[in-house]
Amino acid sequence: MVGLGEILSLLCALLWAFAVICYRQAGDHMPASTMNLFKISLTMLLMIPTVMLTEGATPPDMPLSQWGLLLFSGLVGIMLADLFYLRALQLIGAGLTGLTGSLYSPFVVLLSFFYLGERLNAWQLMGMGLVMVGVLVISYRRKSMTIEHPPIKGFVFAALGVFFTALGIVIIKPISNDIPFFWIITIRTIGGLTAMVLFNVLMKKSLNVLKVFSSKGKYWLIAGAFLGQYLSTMVWVAGYKYTSASVASILNETASVFILFLGWLILKEQINKRKIIGATISIFGVLCVLYFSNGGFH
């Protein structure tokens, strides 16, 4: 039976897929560093009233070590992850970048093994292997090294983006139950914004986010930031509230399928049997990892 939680989890995947398409369109008109700074700044602006209305204006009482962990999580999980991901979109397009998101679950399982002491079984290892095979099938091109931006470079950036996203989540898992959820988002956003400002200063890039409004891609970027980093997070939380975590996480992984389809429909990106086969293999691998990470579906 499909309930509210299942519908919300699928809606979350669809929202993120639309956001990826928006970022891809905006990336034709501005550098990834400018996009990321604007996106994080807008999210911070939206999170201030959100956290005040939901949790109150008083920050949670927690030790400095937890503040530092959340801020660091924002640095790797928002600033670095999104910077690599946005650059990958510019290099290999929305469809291929989105499908690389299938690496997320294997990365989470692997990091949890080292950081949280969770063990992997043979089925989980097989699932991760299938995901890797699927990504390789999707990315393979006979003449890939003859074009200006070889797909391998874009896939490395996309994989790094997914890895840092997973790392940012896994490292705060031990403290996440003790801190209000929207404060976690807000503090991580502060860490990501601070790191992005410092990055732009060190790299001598512009800090003027308002110049985005003079760019042709401004509406795409605003829509992507709202859908992908603000609204989809709210729907993601609601999805987990109204259904089991295993079902919600599996339905969230359908974003890769939505991205492949929307990339073909909106961006006119090429889709062929090889990409469909690779996507199918990757998704089956994700299901394998998630199934045996949560003790089966209930």
Stockholm file with secondary structure:
# STOCKHOLM 1.0

chainA/1-298         MVGLGEILSLLCALLWAFAVICYRQAGDHMPASTMNLFKISLTMLLMIPTVMLTEGATPPDMPLSQWGLLLFSGLVGIMLADLFYLRALQLIGAGLTGLTGSLYSPFVVLLSFFYLGERLNAWQLMGMGLVMVGVLVISYRRKSMTIEHPPIKGFVFAALGVFFTALGIVIIKPISNDIPFFWIITIRTIGGLTAMVLFNVLMKKSLNVLKVFSSKGKYWLIAGAFLGQYLSTMVWVAGYKYTSASVASILNETASVFILFLGWLILKEQINKRKIIGATISIFGVLCVLYFSNGGFH
#=GR chainA/1-298 SS CCCHHHHHHHHHHHHHHHHHHHHHHHTTTSCHHHHHHHHHHHHHHHHHHHHHHHTCSSCCCCCHHHHHHHHHHHIIIIIIHHHHHHHHHHHHHHHHHHHGGGGHHHHHHHHHHHHTCCCCCHHHHHHHHHHHHHHHHHHCCTTGGGSSSCHHHHHHHHHHHHHHHHHHHHTTHHHHTTSCHHHHHHHHHHHHHHHHHHHHHHTTCCCCGGGGGGSTTHHHHHHHHIIIIIIHHHHHHHHHHHSCHHHHHHHHTTHHHHHHHHHHHTSCCCCCHHHHHHHHHHHHHHHHHHHHHTTSCC
#=GC SS_cons         CCCHHHHHHHHHHHHHHHHHHHHHHHTTTSCHHHHHHHHHHHHHHHHHHHHHHHTCSSCCCCCHHHHHHHHHHHIIIIIIHHHHHHHHHHHHHHHHHHHGGGGHHHHHHHHHHHHTCCCCCHHHHHHHHHHHHHHHHHHCCTTGGGSSSCHHHHHHHHHHHHHHHHHHHHTTHHHHTTSCHHHHHHHHHHHHHHHHHHHHHHTTCCCCGGGGGGSTTHHHHHHHHIIIIIIHHHHHHHHHHHSCHHHHHHHHTTHHHHHHHHHHHTSCCCCCHHHHHHHHHHHHHHHHHHHHHTTSCC
//
